[in-house]
Every structure is written in structure tokens, then in C-alpha cells.
Amino acid sequence: MEDGRSMTAQDLGGAAFGELATLVHFGTAFCLPCRATRRVLAEVAGLVPGVRHVEIDAESHLELVRRLGVTSTPTVLVLDAAGRIVRRAAGPPRRAEVIAALGALVPDGGLSRDVPSHEPDAT
């Protein structure tokens, strides 16, 4: 578990939390690794039922960035269904890492049976 911090729907711009988890991506317009992060998180959210992906522009939400201790972009927070931060990562995540983080929130402890494990080739 993270440090007990949580987010609200208001923090997410009014977006609802995912039934299982919410992947929150802090990025900026000129952050090149943020583009890859956006693709990975959107793909995982599309594959895993109950997972939502929300992107937040760090420059436009400085109070939230400071409150949550976001110091670089991209930063990804994994929220549980209640909005509690259960994982945090800086830098562009790999698809397998995101799926593993979500697996910790699934009652039977894993998603590997339901989600293809193929990692796309980097080009």
C-alpha cells in the first residue's frame, strides 16, 4: 500500500473511479515519454474490465501535484476502487508492470488468465 493518500472524483476532473482501479497519469504537453505512457495505460484500461485511465495535465493542476508529491512526468498512480493510492511509479511503465500492479487489487490475486501477456516490440 502507498502512504494512505487518496484522490477524489473532483481531483480527477469529475471522472468516476474504475470499479476495480483507476490509472492516473500525470503528464505535460511537452513530455515525450508521456505519449508512450498514455498508450500503455489506455491499452491496459481497454483490456481489463473495471479499470479506468485518467490523464491529468500536471502544469494545470499544480496544487494537486504538490499535494500528492508528484515530482516528475510521467508519474502514474494506481488507485483502488475507493480512490486510495496503492501504487506509484515515475517514468513510462511497461504494460506488464501495469498489469502486475492491477493484479494486486484482484481478489484472487492475479489477472494473468484474463489478460494477454504479449509485450509489443519497441520500435
Summary of the structure (lengths in Angstrom):
residues: 123
radius of gyration: 13.6
end to end distance: 34.0
largest distance: 39.7
contacts: 348
relative contact order: 0.22
helix: 28%
strand: 23%
